[in-house]
Amino acid sequence: MSILDRVRNYISPIRENKYLDAKGKPKTKVVARASATKSLAASTRSSSLLNTYKSYYEGEYSVFASVNITAWNTVMVGHSLSSQDKNALELIQTHVNKLDLDSVLLDAVNFALVYGDSFIEIVRNSKGEITQLKNVNPITMNIDFDEFGTVKGFYQKIEGRDMPPLKPEDIIHIKLFSRPDSPYGISLIQPSLPTISRKMAADEAISNAIVRHGTTKYVVKVGDKETIPPVSVFNQIKEEFEDIGSMNEFIIPGVIEISTIDEKGVPGVEEYFNYFQTQVIIGMLTLEEALGMGAGSTEATAKIKEIMYERMIKSFQLKISNQVRKDLFNYILESNGFEPDIVRMRFNSVTDADEAVKAKWLGNLLRGYNTHYGEEKPFLPNEVRAMFGFPPLEEETSDKPKKDPKDKPKPKPEEPPEEDVDNEDDENE
């Protein structure tokens, strides 16, 4: 502990308590002191670095395709809203349609992948009603947070000037990859920066090599040791061979000799290209098949890749839906007199590969139980819904006593046949 910290602790000692203050701040910190938050954020996230991400996204086709494929599969598969309160569900659905939530989230996910963070401004009118959702340029946005990692607000920096601060409830902050020392996210491009740089340099070198060595080179010998033509003859022959691409035949006198060199082209071009391309695809968390490059994949490996990619997209969708529910849906619900968290958002699946395996396993399991003889199934309907990401319909309990499957229902005893009274009377008569 430094001398300054000892003096501060002596003047205002920190009492050991569950929380540091009445607002419930946690004990653990993300940085040493509050004054270090802005310096830490500046060292890990700068406008020059964010512009580098932008240039790589716009200038490298593999990065551009990978980011957009992931964003489209995350958002544009569609979503559904669920709630047990019909009126609350209709209220949220009306706002979702009015605010064009799908388009806003598509851009937000794209920005979060490229820059690490996306910021959606919640625009309200004078009555506090939400009128618009606006994506903000992530390069201009900054987060004001304390040493505990608690977000105190947001502010823009335009041309070196700090704009008026925004409250936390005015911004929906989406990040897909988190860091422990800051509320900022990590760009998908950041871990692959060196690889992308090398790939772009290799692509340019390969392109130049193909232009230089990809076509046959001709050597034209004019004259011999005894006869050297004048310069005008060399220039005339040179002009004829400049348009060699359109020539099909060469009609030349005997004093001119034509030979070829560099006929092998550029060896190993495909290996160089595939090496860097594979590294970029791994770093961008995408599938070779999605980029049209899965020629060597088998059906088994493609199936595994499909399931793993589906699970990654689902994790993105879960983070986004929870953030939207907390920052947008709950405000709309509470402003209209409803309880929070009664409307939930669920994105559709990219494929049914993962759910199909789970459904098959669950179906085989449940078929092994015979409810006719009192056997209870191992899962309640709401538990099954939770396995597939659906919210519960209602609270379920099982009050039925368990029965032994051997205790089959006994058949009722046969009743004796009724006597025919009329026939007995006839006989007596």
Summary of the structure (lengths in Angstrom):
residues: 429
radius of gyration: 36.3
end to end distance: 122.4
largest distance: 158.9
contacts: 1042
relative contact order: 0.11
helix: 48%
strand: 14%
